[in-house]
Amino acid sequence: MFAVPAMFLGLVLFLVSIAYSSNKSARSTPTPTEVATVAVATDDFLSCTNCHGDLDKVFKAGGLPELKFTHEMHFGKGVSDCSVCHPPDTHVPDRINRPTMSRCFTCHGITKTSIVQSTCETCHPPGIEQKPTSHLSSTWLPGGHAKEALEDQFVCLTCHEQNFCDSCHGLTLPHPEDWADEAHAYAYFDDPAVCQQCHVRAPDQHDSCDTCHHPQGPKSTPWKEYHPTVVKEGGAYTCFQCHDPATCSSCHVRGRESFAADEALLASPAPIVTQSPSATPTEPTEPSPAPSG
């Protein structure tokens, strides 16, 4: 009659022992701390934490006081793909390729269309010198900035909107791909002063226009002085690829420089002069030698 109670008592003791063991294990094993995970697009960044245990160490230590940045803040917003900011060849034998500011503007921008609409104070402390060192060069204006803009326009757009450039230059820059065709001629006839803001017409030597249009002759001699030599030696056919004969007459006959006829020629459906390149070049009949004095 004691068999059933004995079996029941044994089952109770067994369950109590399991509960005690589980409770003891729970007390002795610390709760794991949740850590931010870093999703990478490639395998290039998988070993970074082998050396960089704390990715924000330099920022916490104040090593870059001009930046208000932490990886932790970006991870918290779901930005955890290292390749968005860091080049894959971060460490090379002779240097460290750190992220440039242009990388930040993959997301950050000053316009409403930016992924993260920002101001300078979003990433930098108030009062920081906002002008890059390149802008401090004595040659930056008027022409020095053009080289950097042509190499990477995105660098300019980091801080400046397109209308900032346009408001100064008077037209959209950099020039479009077809600018070297008829587009630049139309812009010149519309307002020559706009072109001359950057391409100065030097009166005593070859100028910017001559670089393409009049490559003949010494650079130190103005085309206006040298062009009679070119016409005498090779004829005027090449002149009439761009110029109306009336342009020659305006200067050589009436003594007044005018390109009005050339503007009309540009708008005409067919060239006025049809002399064949294989024909013996001849000089225009109306023009006479340039007036002296």
Order of alpha helices (4+ residues) and beta strands (2+ residues): alpha-alpha-alpha-beta-beta-alpha-beta-beta-alpha-alpha-alpha-alpha-alpha-alpha-alpha-alpha-alpha-alpha
